[in-house]
């Protein structure tokens, strides 16, 4: 027998509200294990965005929930949530980086500053990734292993410089065709 689940729409709506804070959310907690050291910006920002999305707070760093005016009734709750996100950001930075953003007031300012400072294409890593993609061969590995490796390299490269979708599809299509030709030659 199946139990029916009744969803209280008002309670559910509160959980989706970016101003909602769970009783376990507090400013003294690090919400991701990774600490930004400068060299790991891409993986750090991805982990932080995922954590903020699960807490319905990503709007505080993407600019989609702007700071209300001081006389706006939502200002106090906005300021509370912004301060919470600022604290989470602080807990995820090494001390040298933290010192450079310590006095910034909004999570959006901190996020944009870190992005401008560290979201730069590493020319050498981009070159290495392009070479790895070009030289990648299936060899003795399974098709699944080969495509998993290829997809991982393409996604990492995409973090440095977005590739138009049609180019990615073309690369995957050519790789698949080469794989099929290789399989036929082996058999």
Phi and psi in degrees as GROMACS dihedral restraints (atoms count N, CA, C in turn):
[ dihedral_restraints ]
;  ai    aj    ak    al  type     phi  dphi    fc
    3     4     5     6     1   -97.8    20    10
    4     5     6     7     1   132.7    20    10
    6     7     8     9     1   -83.9    20    10
    7     8     9    10     1   137.4    20    10
    9    10    11    12     1   -81.9    20    10
   10    11    12    13     1   135.8    20    10
   12    13    14    15     1   -99.8    20    10
   13    14    15    16     1   125.1    20    10
   15    16    17    18     1  -101.6    20    10
   16    17    18    19     1   126.1    20    10
   18    19    20    21     1  -104.6    20    10
   19    20    21    22     1   124.4    20    10
   21    22    23    24     1   -81.4    20    10
   22    23    24    25     1   110.2    20    10
   24    25    26    27     1   -59.5    20    10
   25    26    27    28     1   -36.8    20    10
   27    28    29    30     1   -66.2    20    10
   28    29    30    31     1   -43.5    20    10
   30    31    32    33     1   -65.8    20    10
   31    32    33    34     1   -41.4    20    10
   33    34    35    36     1   -64.1    20    10
   34    35    36    37     1   -41.2    20    10
   36    37    38    39     1   -61.2    20    10
   37    38    39    40     1   -38.5    20    10
   39    40    41    42     1   -62.7    20    10
   40    41    42    43     1   -38.6    20    10
   42    43    44    45     1   -65.4    20    10
   43    44    45    46     1   -28.0    20    10
   45    46    47    48     1   -87.2    20    10
   46    47    48    49     1   -10.5    20    10
   48    49    50    51     1   -74.0    20    10
   49    50    51    52     1   127.7    20    10
   51    52    53    54     1   -63.8    20    10
   52    53    54    55     1   -15.9    20    10
   54    55    56    57     1   -86.6    20    10
   55    56    57    58     1    -8.4    20    10
   57    58    59    60     1   -72.8    20    10
   58    59    60    61     1   131.4    20    10
   60    61    62    63     1  -123.9    20    10
   61    62    63    64     1   128.8    20    10
   63    64    65    66     1   -70.8    20    10
   64    65    66    67     1   146.9    20    10
   66    67    68    69     1   -56.6    20    10
   67    68    69    70     1   -25.1    20    10
   69    70    71    72     1   -83.7    20    10
   70    71    72    73     1    -7.8    20    10
   72    73    74    75     1   -84.4    20    10
   73    74    75    76     1   124.1    20    10
   75    76    77    78     1  -145.3    20    10
   76    77    78    79     1   161.1    20    10
   78    79    80    81     1   -73.1    20    10
   79    80    81    82     1    -9.7    20    10
   81    82    83    84     1   -91.7    20    10
   82    83    84    85     1     7.4    20    10
   84    85    86    87     1  -108.0    20    10
   85    86    87    88     1   140.2    20    10
   87    88    89    90     1   -88.2    20    10
   88    89    90    91     1   122.5    20    10
   90    91    92    93     1   -88.8    20    10
   91    92    93    94     1    -9.4    20    10
   93    94    95    96     1  -133.3    20    10
   94    95    96    97     1   153.8    20    10
   96    97    98    99     1   -79.7    20    10
   97    98    99   100     1   -26.5    20    10
   99   100   101   102     1   -78.0    20    10
  100   101   102   103     1   139.4    20    10
  102   103   104   105     1  -110.1    20    10
  103   104   105   106     1   129.4    20    10
  105   106   107   108     1   -68.8    20    10
  106   107   108   109     1   124.8    20    10
  108   109   110   111     1  -118.5    20    10
  109   110   111   112     1     3.9    20    10
  111   112   113   114     1   103.6    20    10
  112   113   114   115     1   -50.0    20    10
  114   115   116   117     1   -76.0    20    10
  115   116   117   118     1   -20.9    20    10
  117   118   119   120     1  -107.3    20    10
  118   119   120   121     1    28.9    20    10
  120   121   122   123     1   -56.4    20    10
  121   122   123   124     1   -44.9    20    10
  123   124   125   126     1   -62.4    20    10
  124   125   126   127     1   -47.3    20    10
  126   127   128   129     1   -71.8    20    10
  127   128   129   130     1   -35.6    20    10
  129   130   131   132     1   -63.0    20    10
  130   131   132   133     1   -47.3    20    10
  132   133   134   135     1   -65.3    20    10
  133   134   135   136     1   -36.7    20    10
  135   136   137   138     1   -64.0    20    10
  136   137   138   139     1   -46.6    20    10
  138   139   140   141     1   -62.8    20    10
  139   140   141   142     1   -41.9    20    10
  141   142   143   144     1   -66.4    20    10
  142   143   144   145     1   -43.3    20    10
  144   145   146   147     1   -61.1    20    10
  145   146   147   148     1   -42.3    20    10
  147   148   149   150     1   -61.7    20    10
  148   149   150   151     1   -44.1    20    10
  150   151   152   153     1   -64.3    20    10
  151   152   153   154     1   -43.2    20    10
  153   154   155   156     1   -66.4    20    10
  154   155   156   157     1   -35.6    20    10
  156   157   158   159     1   -63.5    20    10
  157   158   159   160     1   -42.3    20    10
  159   160   161   162     1   -65.8    20    10
  160   161   162   163     1   -25.8    20    10
  162   163   164   165     1   -95.7    20    10
  163   164   165   166     1     4.8    20    10
  165   166   167   168     1    58.7    20    10
  166   167   168   169     1    39.2    20    10
  168   169   170   171     1  -122.4    20    10
  169   170   171   172     1     7.5    20    10
  171   172   173   174     1   -63.2    20    10
  172   173   174   175     1   -24.9    20    10
  174   175   176   177     1   -61.9    20    10
  175   176   177   178     1   -21.6    20    10
  177   178   179   180     1   -77.1    20    10
  178   179   180   181     1   -17.9    20    10
  180   181   182   183     1  -111.7    20    10
  181   182   183   184     1   -14.7    20    10
  183   184   185   186     1   -98.2    20    10
  184   185   186   187     1    -2.3    20    10
  186   187   188   189     1    85.1    20    10
  187   188   189   190     1     1.9    20    10
  189   190   191   192     1   -81.2    20    10
  190   191   192   193     1    -8.4    20    10
  192   193   194   195     1  -125.0    20    10
  193   194   195   196     1    84.5    20    10
  195   196   197   198     1   -67.9    20    10
  196   197   198   199     1   159.1    20    10
  198   199   200   201     1   -65.9    20    10
  199   200   201   202     1   124.2    20    10
  201   202   203   204     1   -73.0    20    10
  202   203   204   205     1   162.5    20    10
  204   205   206   207     1   -63.9    20    10
  205   206   207   208     1   154.4    20    10
  207   208   209   210     1   -57.4    20    10
  208   209   210   211     1   -32.0    20    10
  210   211   212   213     1   -89.8    20    10
  211   212   213   214     1     1.2    20    10
  213   214   215   216     1   -73.0    20    10
  214   215   216   217     1   137.6    20    10
  216   217   218   219     1   -61.1    20    10
  217   218   219   220     1   -22.5    20    10
  219   220   221   222     1   -86.8    20    10
  220   221   222   223     1    -4.9    20    10
  222   223   224   225     1   -60.1    20    10
  223   224   225   226     1   -44.3    20    10
  225   226   227   228     1   -61.9    20    10
  226   227   228   229     1   -46.1    20    10
  228   229   230   231     1   -70.7    20    10
  229   230   231   232     1   -36.1    20    10
  231   232   233   234     1   -61.7    20    10
  232   233   234   235     1   -46.0    20    10
  234   235   236   237     1   -62.1    20    10
  235   236   237   238     1   -40.0    20    10
  237   238   239   240     1   -59.6    20    10
  238   239   240   241     1   -49.9    20    10
  240   241   242   243     1   -68.3    20    10
  241   242   243   244     1   -39.7    20    10
  243   244   245   246     1   -60.7    20    10
  244   245   246   247     1   -44.2    20    10
  246   247   248   249     1   -62.8    20    10
  247   248   249   250     1   -37.3    20    10
  249   250   251   252     1   -62.1    20    10
  250   251   252   253     1   -46.6    20    10
  252   253   254   255     1   -66.0    20    10
  253   254   255   256     1   -40.7    20    10
  255   256   257   258     1   -58.3    20    10
  256   257   258   259     1   -43.4    20    10
  258   259   260   261     1   -63.7    20    10
  259   260   261   262     1   -43.2    20    10
  261   262   263   264     1   -60.8    20    10
  262   263   264   265     1   -40.5    20    10
  264   265   266   267     1   -63.4    20    10
  265   266   267   268     1   -45.1    20    10
  267   268   269   270     1   -56.4    20    10
  268   269   270   271     1   -42.3    20    10
  270   271   272   273     1   -69.7    20    10
  271   272   273   274     1   -10.2    20    10
  273   274   275   276     1  -107.9    20    10
  274   275   276   277     1    12.3    20    10
  276   277   278   279     1  -115.9    20    10
  277   278   279   280     1   145.3    20    10
  279   280   281   282     1   -71.4    20    10
  280   281   282   283     1   163.5    20    10
  282   283   284   285     1   -61.0    20    10
  283   284   285   286     1   -37.4    20    10
  285   286   287   288     1   -63.8    20    10
  286   287   288   289     1   -42.7    20    10
  288   289   290   291     1   -71.2    20    10
  289   290   291   292     1   -40.6    20    10
  291   292   293   294     1   -57.1    20    10
  292   293   294   295     1   -40.2    20    10
  294   295   296   297     1   -61.0    20    10
  295   296   297   298     1   -27.5    20    10
  297   298   299   300     1   -82.5    20    10
  298   299   300   301     1   -15.1    20    10
  300   301   302   303     1  -124.2    20    10
  301   302   303   304     1     2.9    20    10
  303   304   305   306     1   -50.6    20    10
  304   305   306   307     1   -37.3    20    10
  306   307   308   309     1   -99.0    20    10
  307   308   309   310     1     8.7    20    10
  309   310   311   312     1   -74.3    20    10
  310   311   312   313     1   140.6    20    10
  312   313   314   315     1   -85.0    20    10
  313   314   315   316     1   -33.2    20    10
  315   316   317   318     1  -117.0    20    10
  316   317   318   319     1   150.5    20    10
  318   319   320   321     1   -61.9    20    10
  319   320   321   322     1   -35.4    20    10
  321   322   323   324     1   -63.6    20    10
  322   323   324   325     1   -43.7    20    10
  324   325   326   327     1   -62.1    20    10
  325   326   327   328     1   -43.2    20    10
  327   328   329   330     1   -63.0    20    10
  328   329   330   331     1   -48.6    20    10
  330   331   332   333     1   -58.7    20    10
  331   332   333   334     1   -48.2    20    10
  333   334   335   336     1   -66.0    20    10
  334   335   336   337     1   -37.0    20    10
  336   337   338   339     1   -63.6    20    10
  337   338   339   340     1   -46.6    20    10
  339   340   341   342     1   -64.8    20    10
  340   341   342   343     1   -38.1    20    10
  342   343   344   345     1   -65.0    20    10
  343   344   345   346     1   -45.9    20    10
  345   346   347   348     1   -62.0    20    10
  346   347   348   349     1   -37.4    20    10
  348   349   350   351     1   -75.2    20    10
  349   350   351   352     1   -39.8    20    10
  351   352   353   354     1  -114.1    20    10
  352   353   354   355     1   -15.2    20    10
  354   355   356   357     1   -85.8    20    10
  355   356   357   358     1    71.3    20    10
  357   358   359   360     1  -125.1    20    10
  358   359   360   361     1   137.6    20    10
  360   361   362   363     1   -63.3    20    10
  361   362   363   364     1   123.1    20    10
  363   364   365   366     1   -81.2    20    10
  364   365   366   367     1   102.2    20    10
  366   367   368   369     1   -55.4    20    10
  367   368   369   370     1   -40.3    20    10
  369   370   371   372     1   -69.5    20    10
  370   371   372   373     1   -41.1    20    10
  372   373   374   375     1   -67.8    20    10
  373   374   375   376     1   -38.9    20    10
  375   376   377   378     1   -59.7    20    10
  376   377   378   379     1   -44.3    20    10
  378   379   380   381     1   -62.9    20    10
  379   380   381   382     1   -43.4    20    10
  381   382   383   384     1   -61.8    20    10
  382   383   384   385     1   -43.0    20    10
  384   385   386   387     1   -64.3    20    10
  385   386   387   388     1   -43.6    20    10
  387   388   389   390     1   -60.8    20    10
  388   389   390   391     1   -41.4    20    10
  390   391   392   393     1   -66.8    20    10
  391   392   393   394     1   -42.1    20    10
  393   394   395   396     1   -60.8    20    10
  394   395   396   397     1   -41.6    20    10
  396   397   398   399     1   -64.3    20    10
  397   398   399   400     1   -44.2    20    10
  399   400   401   402     1   -64.4    20    10
  400   401   402   403     1   -40.4    20    10
  402   403   404   405     1   -88.9    20    10
  403   404   405   406     1    -7.4    20    10
  405   406   407   408     1   -63.0    20    10
  406   407   408   409     1   127.2    20    10
  408   409   410   411     1  -126.0    20    10
  409   410   411   412     1   151.8    20    10
  411   412   413   414     1   -68.8    20    10
  412   413   414   415     1   -43.9    20    10
  414   415   416   417     1    56.3    20    10
  415   416   417   418     1  -131.8    20    10
  417   418   419   420     1   -88.4    20    10
  418   419   420   421     1     0.0    20    10
  420   421   422   423     1   -80.8    20    10
  421   422   423   424     1   163.1    20    10
  423   424   425   426     1   -74.9    20    10
  424   425   426   427     1   163.7    20    10
  426   427   428   429     1   -60.3    20    10
  427   428   429   430     1   -41.1    20    10
  429   430   431   432     1   -60.9    20    10
  430   431   432   433     1   -45.6    20    10
  432   433   434   435     1   -63.4    20    10
  433   434   435   436     1   -43.2    20    10
  435   436   437   438     1   -61.0    20    10
  436   437   438   439     1   -50.1    20    10
  438   439   440   441     1   -68.6    20    10
  439   440   441   442     1   -32.8    20    10
  441   442   443   444     1   -63.3    20    10
  442   443   444   445     1   -44.5    20    10
  444   445   446   447     1   -63.5    20    10
  445   446   447   448     1   -46.3    20    10
  447   448   449   450     1   -61.0    20    10
  448   449   450   451     1   -46.1    20    10
  450   451   452   453     1   -63.7    20    10
  451   452   453   454     1   -40.5    20    10
  453   454   455   456     1   -61.4    20    10
  454   455   456   457     1   -42.7    20    10
  456   457   458   459     1   -64.9    20    10
  457   458   459   460     1   -42.7    20    10
  459   460   461   462     1   -64.4    20    10
  460   461   462   463     1   -40.9    20    10
  462   463   464   465     1   -66.4    20    10
  463   464   465   466     1   -39.4    20    10
  465   466   467   468     1   -64.6    20    10
  466   467   468   469     1   -42.3    20    10
  468   469   470   471     1   -61.8    20    10
  469   470   471   472     1   -39.4    20    10
  471   472   473   474     1   -62.3    20    10
  472   473   474   475     1   -29.5    20    10
  474   475   476   477     1   -65.6    20    10
  475   476   477   478     1   -28.4    20    10
  477   478   479   480     1   -85.6    20    10
  478   479   480   481     1   -39.2    20    10
  480   481   482   483     1  -154.7    20    10
  481   482   483   484     1   115.5    20    10
  483   484   485   486     1   -58.3    20    10
  484   485   486   487     1   133.6    20    10
  486   487   488   489     1  -102.2    20    10
  487   488   489   490     1   134.1    20    10
  489   490   491   492     1   -55.4    20    10
  490   491   492   493     1   141.5    20    10
  492   493   494   495     1   -54.9    20    10
  493   494   495   496     1   -39.5    20    10
  495   496   497   498     1   -63.7    20    10
  496   497   498   499     1   -30.3    20    10
  498   499   500   501     1   -70.1    20    10
  499   500   501   502     1   -43.0    20    10
  501   502   503   504     1   -61.3    20    10
  502   503   504   505     1   -44.0    20    10
  504   505   506   507     1   -61.7    20    10
  505   506   507   508     1   -40.4    20    10
  507   508   509   510     1   -62.8    20    10
  508   509   510   511     1   -46.0    20    10
  510   511   512   513     1   -61.3    20    10
  511   512   513   514     1   -45.8    20    10
  513   514   515   516     1   -65.5    20    10
  514   515   516   517     1   -39.2    20    10
  516   517   518   519     1   -65.0    20    10
  517   518   519   520     1   -45.5    20    10
  519   520   521   522     1   -62.7    20    10
  520   521   522   523     1   -43.2    20    10
  522   523   524   525     1   -61.1    20    10
  523   524   525   526     1   -42.1    20    10
  525   526   527   528     1   -64.7    20    10
  526   527   528   529     1   -42.2    20    10
  528   529   530   531     1   -63.5    20    10
  529   530   531   532     1   -41.7    20    10
  531   532   533   534     1   -64.0    20    10
  532   533   534   535     1   -38.2    20    10
  534   535   536   537     1   -62.3    20    10
  535   536   537   538     1   -44.0    20    10
  537   538   539   540     1   -63.9    20    10
  538   539   540   541     1   -40.0    20    10
  540   541   542   543     1   -64.2    20    10
  541   542   543   544     1   -42.8    20    10
  543   544   545   546     1   -62.8    20    10
  544   545   546   547     1   -42.4    20    10
  546   547   548   549     1   -61.7    20    10
  547   548   549   550     1   -42.5    20    10
  549   550   551   552     1   -64.4    20    10
  550   551   552   553     1   -37.8    20    10
  552   553   554   555     1   -67.2    20    10
  553   554   555   556     1   -35.3    20    10
  555   556   557   558     1   -69.9    20    10
  556   557   558   559     1   -39.3    20    10
